[in-house]
């Protein structure tokens, strides 16, 4: 899975999942990309940035996006197991939160789903 943070049409940061490689349950692509963007810009407030990701964010990644105050979140494939942008719940647009990014889901969903299926098949074959 991958994520990029874009500001004014320019990619500020990019990352891929490293949970297995780093043995770190928080090393999701979104969190790593948000960290890299904050470092590159010198601020944790990413209000003029948009996060693009292949899979609907989980609760941790949705929460990180809200806390980073990103302008928007765009994702490809829906995640019926842990998705927090409308599949299981909608943390990104929860009315009680002080910040709610614009959300656009299902963008190139079939292509993103195929990429994810191929990635997981490769991982399983490597075991």
Backbone as a chain_set.jsonl record, in Angstrom:
{"seq": "XXXXXXXXXXXXXXXXXXXXXXXXXXXXXXXXXXXXXXXXXXXXXXXXXXXXXXXXXXXXXXXXXXXXXXXXXXXXXXXXXXXXXXXXXXXXXXXXXXXXXXXXXXXXXXXXXXXXXXXXXXXXXXX", "coords": {"N": [[0.832, -1.164, 0.0], [0.403, 2.295, -0.607], [1.095, 5.811, -0.038], [0.772, 9.3, -0.665], [1.558, 12.709, 0.007], [0.317, 15.734, -1.027], [0.912, 19.069, -1.972], [-0.205, 22.017, -3.278], [-0.22, 20.825, -5.837], [2.21, 19.514, -5.898], [4.161, 16.728, -5.004], [4.903, 16.238, -1.729], [5.625, 14.344, 0.118], [6.1, 10.806, 0.291], [5.23, 7.377, 0.884], [5.379, 3.883, 1.732], [3.7, 1.012, 3.111], [5.25, -0.238, 6.032], [4.953, -2.041, 8.046], [5.461, -4.808, 8.412], [8.172, -5.053, 7.618], [9.452, -3.278, 9.428], [8.503, -4.266, 11.775], [6.506, -2.872, 13.154], [3.516, -1.824, 14.268], [2.417, 0.654, 13.751], [3.43, 1.613, 11.414], [2.091, 2.395, 9.005], [1.413, 3.356, 5.612], [0.13, 5.874, 5.333], [0.584, 7.179, 7.817], [3.381, 7.291, 7.861], [3.842, 8.856, 5.561], [2.549, 11.241, 6.309], [4.154, 11.972, 8.498], [6.595, 12.401, 7.171], [5.881, 14.506, 5.49], [5.265, 16.524, 7.347], [7.785, 16.855, 8.459], [9.232, 17.723, 6.194], [7.958, 20.14, 5.658], [8.231, 21.482, 8.001], [6.271, 21.742, 9.926], [3.523, 20.477, 11.817], [0.989, 20.959, 11.1], [-0.889, 20.402, 8.429], [-2.635, 21.751, 6.714], [-2.934, 22.703, 4.109], [-2.576, 20.589, 2.504], [-3.127, 17.487, 0.697], [-3.889, 14.138, 1.259], [-3.216, 11.226, -0.479], [-4.121, 7.892, -1.01], [-3.902, 4.332, -1.5], [-5.729, 2.581, -0.287], [-8.684, 2.692, 1.673], [-8.441, 4.572, 4.635], [-7.549, 3.248, 7.881], [-8.638, 3.317, 11.363], [-6.504, 4.42, 12.868], [-4.975, 5.761, 10.903], [-6.868, 7.459, 9.787], [-7.401, 9.01, 12.041], [-4.861, 10.178, 12.409], [-4.767, 11.725, 10.103], [-6.822, 13.564, 10.588], [-5.794, 14.817, 12.897], [-3.512, 15.962, 11.812], [-4.642, 17.904, 10.374], [-5.174, 17.78, 7.624], [-6.165, 18.962, 4.419], [-7.615, 17.375, 2.658], [-8.561, 13.941, 1.977], [-7.956, 11.407, -0.24], [-8.831, 8.356, -1.565], [-8.388, 5.05, -2.975], [-9.335, 1.997, -3.134], [-12.036, 0.576, -1.284], [-12.307, -0.476, 2.144], [-13.716, -2.984, 3.626], [-13.27, -4.214, 6.039], [-11.804, -2.684, 7.969], [-12.107, -0.027, 7.309], [-12.31, 3.47, 7.737], [-13.579, 5.608, 6.522], [-16.113, 5.503, 5.745], [-16.759, 2.812, 5.191], [-16.695, 0.886, 7.473], [-16.994, 2.628, 9.635], [-17.187, 6.247, 9.851], [-14.872, 8.009, 10.564], [-13.344, 10.118, 9.572], [-15.179, 12.062, 8.877], [-16.593, 12.597, 11.153], [-19.023, 14.201, 13.091], [-18.451, 15.249, 15.638], [-15.808, 15.936, 15.745], [-13.163, 18.396, 15.669], [-11.988, 19.004, 13.282], [-12.572, 18.22, 9.933], [-11.597, 16.647, 7.176], [-11.952, 17.097, 3.592], [-13.291, 14.389, 1.821], [-12.744, 11.894, -0.559], [-13.631, 8.978, -1.896], [-13.057, 5.736, -3.428], [-11.722, 6.302, -5.772], [-10.361, 5.326, -8.733], [-10.826, 2.711, -7.901], [-10.969, -0.032, -8.724], [-8.478, -0.441, -9.984], [-6.73, 0.154, -7.863], [-7.519, -1.822, -6.057], [-6.728, -4.102, -7.488], [-3.943, -3.748, -7.521], [-3.399, -3.96, -4.772], [-4.284, -6.591, -4.273], [-2.441, -8.031, -5.83], [-0.064, -7.311, -4.506], [-0.428, -8.464, -1.932], [-0.607, -11.162, -2.671], [1.966, -11.624, -3.628], [3.402, -11.281, -1.256], [2.382, -13.428, 0.264], [3.31, -15.58, -1.249], [6.029, -15.376, -0.86], [6.465, -16.302, 1.658]], "CA": [[0.0, 0.0, 0.0], [1.195, 3.503, -0.683], [0.459, 7.095, 0.241], [1.525, 10.513, -0.983], [0.996, 13.967, 0.481], [0.478, 16.706, -2.099], [0.645, 20.477, -1.637], [-0.172, 22.846, -4.486], [0.085, 19.995, -6.991], [3.555, 18.952, -5.797], [4.297, 15.674, -4.005], [5.767, 16.65, -0.619], [6.114, 13.135, 0.796], [5.526, 9.535, -0.162], [5.631, 6.255, 1.735], [4.692, 2.608, 1.596], [3.572, 0.31, 4.389], [6.469, -0.879, 6.536], [4.618, -2.716, 9.293], [6.162, -6.093, 8.49], [9.619, -4.803, 7.545], [9.916, -2.624, 10.652], [7.83, -4.877, 12.921], [5.914, -1.71, 13.813], [2.111, -1.77, 13.875], [2.025, 2.008, 13.364], [4.156, 2.001, 10.204], [1.223, 2.415, 7.828], [1.855, 4.311, 4.6], [-0.409, 7.2, 5.613], [1.281, 7.762, 8.973], [4.752, 7.59, 7.439], [3.799, 9.979, 4.621], [2.227, 12.445, 7.08], [5.369, 12.324, 9.25], [7.585, 12.936, 6.225], [5.395, 15.814, 5.033], [5.446, 17.461, 8.455], [9.231, 17.116, 8.546], [9.643, 18.501, 5.02], [7.385, 21.482, 5.723], [8.58, 22.101, 9.279], [5.066, 21.969, 10.72], [2.618, 19.335, 11.875], [-0.294, 21.388, 10.531], [-0.825, 20.182, 6.982], [-3.93, 22.237, 6.259], [-3.002, 22.961, 2.664], [-2.125, 19.344, 1.862], [-4.083, 16.405, 0.468], [-3.325, 12.798, 1.381], [-3.731, 10.25, -1.453], [-3.743, 6.559, -0.555], [-4.526, 3.28, -2.296], [-6.778, 1.879, 0.453], [-9.402, 3.484, 2.672], [-7.685, 4.605, 5.894], [-8.015, 2.611, 9.104], [-8.9, 4.288, 12.436], [-5.269, 5.123, 13.219], [-4.589, 6.654, 9.809], [-7.897, 8.5, 9.716], [-7.134, 9.89, 13.177], [-3.65, 10.95, 12.118], [-5.133, 12.708, 9.08], [-7.592, 14.605, 11.276], [-4.887, 15.551, 13.78], [-2.591, 16.739, 10.971], [-5.475, 18.945, 9.76], [-5.075, 17.778, 6.165], [-7.285, 19.56, 3.683], [-8.414, 16.323, 2.069], [-8.088, 12.556, 1.881], [-8.462, 10.746, -1.444], [-8.377, 6.96, -1.551], [-8.87, 4.176, -4.035], [-10.168, 0.858, -2.769], [-12.751, 0.578, -0.006], [-11.864, -1.541, 3.046], [-14.887, -3.412, 4.39], [-12.885, -4.783, 7.332], [-11.363, -1.674, 8.949], [-12.169, 1.303, 6.711], [-12.884, 4.52, 8.577], [-14.044, 6.74, 5.71], [-17.441, 5.159, 5.275], [-17.046, 1.374, 5.121], [-17.061, 0.392, 8.8], [-17.438, 3.878, 10.272], [-16.687, 7.402, 9.12], [-14.123, 8.848, 11.495], [-12.864, 11.324, 8.907], [-16.239, 13.077, 8.801], [-17.388, 12.529, 12.384], [-19.46, 15.566, 13.423], [-17.939, 15.728, 16.921], [-14.406, 16.334, 15.633], [-12.936, 19.815, 15.374], [-11.527, 19.123, 11.899], [-13.071, 17.166, 9.05], [-11.081, 16.871, 5.826], [-12.755, 16.664, 2.453], [-12.991, 12.979, 1.559], [-13.192, 11.345, -1.839], [-13.277, 7.57, -1.91], [-13.368, 4.939, -4.602], [-11.031, 6.822, -6.948], [-9.607, 4.218, -9.354], [-10.986, 1.618, -6.935], [-10.627, -1.341, -9.297], [-7.033, -0.487, -10.196], [-6.089, 0.077, -6.547], [-7.814, -3.154, -5.535], [-5.881, -5.071, -8.195], [-2.576, -3.562, -7.011], [-3.341, -4.514, -3.412], [-4.391, -8.053, -4.388], [-1.151, -8.521, -6.327], [0.939, -7.129, -3.453], [-0.618, -9.476, -0.893], [-0.283, -12.462, -3.258], [3.426, -11.693, -3.64], [3.836, -11.484, 0.138], [2.052, -14.802, 0.669], [4.182, -16.503, -1.988], [7.383, -15.244, -0.326], [6.562, -16.94, 2.991]], "C": [[0.883, 1.234, 0.0], [0.372, 4.742, -0.395], [1.38, 8.215, -0.211], [0.788, 11.697, -0.37], [1.348, 15.016, -0.566], [0.091, 18.093, -1.59], [0.817, 21.299, -2.91], [0.267, 22.054, -5.718], [1.453, 19.342, -6.985], [3.58, 17.884, -4.703], [5.342, 16.113, -2.969], [6.397, 15.435, 0.05], [5.42, 11.926, 0.209], [6.036, 8.43, 0.756], [4.83, 5.019, 1.37], [4.6, 1.964, 2.967], [4.887, -0.357, 4.77], [6.193, -1.649, 7.822], [5.394, -4.021, 9.457], [7.673, -5.875, 8.522], [10.161, -4.252, 8.854], [9.388, -3.286, 11.921], [7.228, -3.793, 13.813], [4.466, -1.593, 13.365], [1.635, -0.38, 13.463], [2.656, 2.454, 12.05], [3.303, 1.857, 8.943], [1.688, 3.521, 6.887], [1.381, 5.731, 4.905], [0.357, 7.896, 6.736], [2.704, 8.159, 8.581], [4.795, 8.777, 6.482], [3.471, 11.284, 5.346], [3.435, 12.909, 7.895], [6.4, 12.981, 8.335], [7.171, 14.319, 5.726], [5.584, 16.866, 6.117], [6.919, 17.834, 8.603], [9.695, 18.012, 7.397], [9.159, 19.946, 5.102], [7.714, 22.217, 7.023], [7.385, 22.443, 10.143], [4.187, 20.725, 10.708], [1.251, 19.688, 11.289], [-0.209, 21.349, 9.003], [-2.12, 20.621, 6.297], [-4.047, 22.548, 4.788], [-2.53, 21.749, 1.868], [-3.268, 18.351, 1.704], [-3.323, 15.088, 0.541], [-4.018, 11.891, 0.374], [-3.229, 8.882, -1.029], [-4.511, 5.499, -1.335], [-5.721, 2.628, -1.621], [-7.399, 2.816, 1.485], [-8.668, 3.434, 4.012], [-8.371, 3.853, 7.032], [-8.235, 3.696, 10.162], [-7.646, 5.085, 12.785], [-4.909, 6.149, 12.155], [-5.603, 7.772, 9.607], [-7.682, 9.509, 10.84], [-5.914, 10.756, 12.952], [-3.934, 12.032, 11.087], [-5.905, 13.87, 9.686], [-6.658, 15.461, 12.124], [-3.887, 16.401, 13.01], [-3.322, 17.876, 10.258], [-5.375, 18.977, 8.237], [-6.345, 18.334, 5.547], [-8.21, 18.479, 3.139], [-7.742, 14.97, 2.116], [-8.767, 11.946, 0.664], [-7.94, 9.319, -1.417], [-9.036, 6.158, -2.658], [-9.85, 3.131, -3.545], [-10.816, 1.042, -1.393], [-12.261, -0.597, 0.825], [-13.01, -1.914, 3.976], [-14.559, -3.977, 5.764], [-12.543, -3.721, 8.371], [-11.47, -0.24, 8.437], [-12.922, 2.319, 7.554], [-13.249, 5.782, 7.799], [-15.395, 6.402, 5.089], [-17.767, 3.68, 5.247], [-17.527, 0.812, 6.45], [-17.67, 1.532, 9.613], [-16.901, 5.026, 9.429], [-16.034, 8.384, 10.079], [-13.698, 10.164, 10.848], [-13.914, 12.442, 8.87], [-17.126, 13.093, 10.045], [-17.753, 13.941, 12.839], [-18.911, 16.111, 14.741], [-16.496, 16.231, 16.839], [-14.277, 17.801, 15.249], [-12.423, 20.04, 13.963], [-12.043, 17.932, 11.102], [-12.557, 17.453, 7.642], [-12.121, 16.519, 4.767], [-12.339, 15.237, 2.146], [-13.559, 12.584, 0.212], [-12.705, 9.909, -1.907], [-13.668, 6.872, -3.187], [-12.728, 5.428, -5.883], [-10.123, 5.728, -7.507], [-9.655, 2.975, -8.469], [-10.577, 0.26, -7.491], [-9.131, -1.489, -9.488], [-6.294, -0.62, -8.864], [-6.309, -1.299, -5.923], [-6.939, -4.217, -6.18], [-4.431, -4.966, -7.723], [-2.42, -4.183, -5.63], [-3.409, -6.04, -3.43], [-3.067, -8.65, -4.846], [-0.07, -8.413, -5.257], [0.808, -8.216, -2.383], [-0.325, -10.879, -1.412], [1.226, -12.675, -3.285], [3.961, -11.957, -2.238], [3.588, -12.911, 0.587], [2.977, -15.809, 0.001], [5.608, -16.486, -1.435], [7.56, -15.939, 1.015], [7.059, -18.339, 2.922]], "O": [[1.985, 1.216, 0.547], [-0.855, 4.741, -0.487], [2.604, 8.099, -0.15], [-0.437, 11.692, -0.246], [2.509, 15.173, -0.945], [-0.903, 18.269, -0.885], [1.875, 21.269, -3.538], [1.033, 22.552, -6.542], [1.828, 18.685, -7.956], [3.076, 18.109, -3.603], [6.508, 16.328, -3.298], [7.545, 15.479, 0.492], [4.302, 12.011, -0.3], [7.121, 8.528, 1.33], [3.753, 5.101, 0.78], [5.338, 2.329, 3.882], [5.553, -0.964, 3.931], [7.111, -1.885, 8.607], [5.924, -4.299, 10.533], [8.37, -6.45, 9.359], [11.201, -4.699, 9.339], [9.782, -2.909, 13.025], [7.404, -3.786, 15.032], [4.207, -1.292, 12.2], [0.558, -0.248, 12.883], [2.426, 3.584, 11.618], [3.735, 1.275, 7.947], [2.286, 4.505, 7.322], [2.143, 6.685, 4.752], [0.731, 9.063, 6.614], [3.17, 9.243, 8.933], [5.689, 9.617, 6.581], [4.051, 12.324, 5.034], [3.707, 14.107, 7.972], [7.0, 13.996, 8.69], [8.014, 15.2, 5.559], [6.019, 17.982, 5.83], [7.253, 18.994, 8.844], [10.462, 18.951, 7.609], [9.854, 20.866, 4.672], [7.503, 23.425, 7.132], [7.462, 23.327, 10.996], [4.118, 20.01, 9.708], [0.446, 18.798, 11.014], [0.466, 22.171, 8.383], [-2.628, 19.936, 5.41], [-5.157, 22.647, 4.266], [-2.136, 21.868, 0.708], [-4.238, 18.365, 2.461], [-2.249, 14.943, -0.043], [-5.245, 11.788, 0.36], [-2.048, 8.72, -0.723], [-5.635, 5.737, -1.778], [-6.637, 2.167, -2.302], [-6.707, 3.634, 2.092], [-8.311, 2.35, 4.474], [-9.598, 3.825, 7.133], [-8.035, 4.878, 9.879], [-7.72, 6.299, 12.976], [-4.574, 7.288, 12.48], [-5.233, 8.903, 9.291], [-7.768, 10.717, 10.621], [-5.929, 11.945, 13.271], [-3.401, 13.137, 11.185], [-5.669, 15.028, 9.337], [-6.722, 16.689, 12.075], [-3.459, 17.448, 13.497], [-2.692, 18.714, 9.612], [-5.474, 20.039, 7.623], [-7.443, 18.191, 6.087], [-9.432, 18.633, 3.149], [-6.526, 14.861, 2.273], [-9.993, 11.962, 0.548], [-6.739, 9.097, -1.264], [-10.079, 6.527, -3.198], [-11.06, 3.357, -3.542], [-10.212, 1.591, -0.471], [-11.842, -1.612, 0.27], [-13.249, -1.248, 4.984], [-15.46, -4.2, 6.572], [-12.945, -3.838, 9.529], [-10.962, 0.676, 9.083], [-14.03, 2.058, 8.024], [-13.231, 6.886, 8.345], [-15.77, 6.942, 4.048], [-18.942, 3.316, 5.275], [-18.648, 0.313, 6.542], [-18.742, 1.388, 10.201], [-16.241, 4.805, 8.414], [-16.576, 9.452, 10.365], [-13.694, 11.207, 11.503], [-13.57, 13.623, 8.835], [-18.269, 13.548, 9.995], [-16.872, 14.792, 12.96], [-18.906, 17.325, 14.941], [-16.016, 16.883, 17.766], [-15.152, 18.372, 14.598], [-12.424, 21.177, 13.491], [-11.96, 16.786, 11.544], [-13.019, 18.387, 6.987], [-13.046, 15.745, 5.016], [-11.153, 14.911, 2.206], [-14.704, 12.897, -0.115], [-11.502, 9.657, -1.969], [-14.511, 7.358, -3.942], [-13.136, 5.023, -6.971], [-9.216, 5.26, -6.818], [-8.654, 2.276, -8.307], [-9.911, -0.516, -6.806], [-8.569, -2.543, -9.19], [-5.353, -1.404, -8.744], [-5.394, -1.872, -5.332], [-6.46, -5.127, -5.503], [-3.763, -5.984, -7.545], [-1.425, -4.852, -5.351], [-2.681, -6.706, -2.694], [-2.623, -9.665, -4.308], [0.752, -9.318, -5.112], [1.802, -8.817, -1.975], [0.166, -11.714, -0.652], [1.709, -13.771, -3.0], [4.871, -12.766, -2.059], [4.448, -13.538, 1.205], [3.382, -16.788, 0.628], [6.318, -17.487, -1.535], [8.688, -16.144, 1.462], [7.192, -18.999, 3.952]]}, "num_chains": 1, "name": "protein.A"}
